[in-house]
Amino acid sequence: MLKLPVPPFARSPKADSISLLDLFSGAGGLTHGFYSASPRFYTERAVEMDPAAAASYAATFGPKVYSGSIQDWLQSETTPKWTL
């Protein structure tokens, strides 16, 4: 069985995590900036229309990126629940 490498910036949510939604995510610059600022930040979902950019995001941060338009994402998935 092929074992895939763990993405270098993959994170799991913790009790004190601050959740992010990265729209127009590209290759993940915004997520990287938040992750560099604090280990508390956690991206729940990212959405990117360009397949190459979405693949780059997934290779870096894990499979939390939806490759397609925001409209398609909203129609195909339930948005993450947020607490304030």
N, C-alpha and C positions, 0 to 999 in steps of 0.2 A: 504494500500500500504506500502510495506517495504521501509523504509528510510535508505539508506546506510550512514555510517559515512563518513565525509570528511577526506581524508588521512591527516596525521599530517603535511606533508611537501608539500602539494599541493600549486602550485603558478599559477598565471595568468600573461601573458606577459604585460609589461608596455612600454611606449614610449622609456624609456632609458634602456630597458633590453638588456643584452648580451646573445645571444642565444647559446645553446649547443646542440650537437648531441652526445648521450652516446651510443657508440657501445660496444658490449661485456659487457653490463651494470651490469650483476650479480644482486645483491639485491640493488644496487644503491650507492655504496661507493663513486664513482667519483662525482655523482650528489650531494650527501650529502656534500662532501668537498667543492664544489663550492657554494652551498647554505649557508654553514657555513661561507664562506669567504665574501659574499656580497649578499644583497637582490636583486641586479641587475641581477644576473644570473638566467636564465630560460631555462629549458630543453625542446626543441621543440619535440624531439622524442628519445626514447631509444629502443635498440634492444637487445634481450637476447634469446638464443636458449633453455636454460633449463627452462621448464615450472614452476618449483617450484621457481626458482630465479625470473622469470618474475612476478609471482604472488606476491612475497614478495615486489618487486619493485612497483607494482601497488598499493598494500596496503599502502605503505609509501608515494609515490609521485603522485598517481593518474593514470588514464588509458592511459598514454602516451607511454607505453612500448609495442612493438611488440614482441610477443612470437613466435620465429622461427628464421631461419637462416637469415643472412644479404642478401644472394642471393635471398631468397624468398621475403623478405621485398622490395628489389629493384625492383623485378618483379611485386609486387602487389600494391605498393604505389608510389606516386610521392614524391621525396625527398623534404624536406623543402627548401624554397627559402632563400638565405642569402644575406645580404648587408654588404659591408665592409666600 
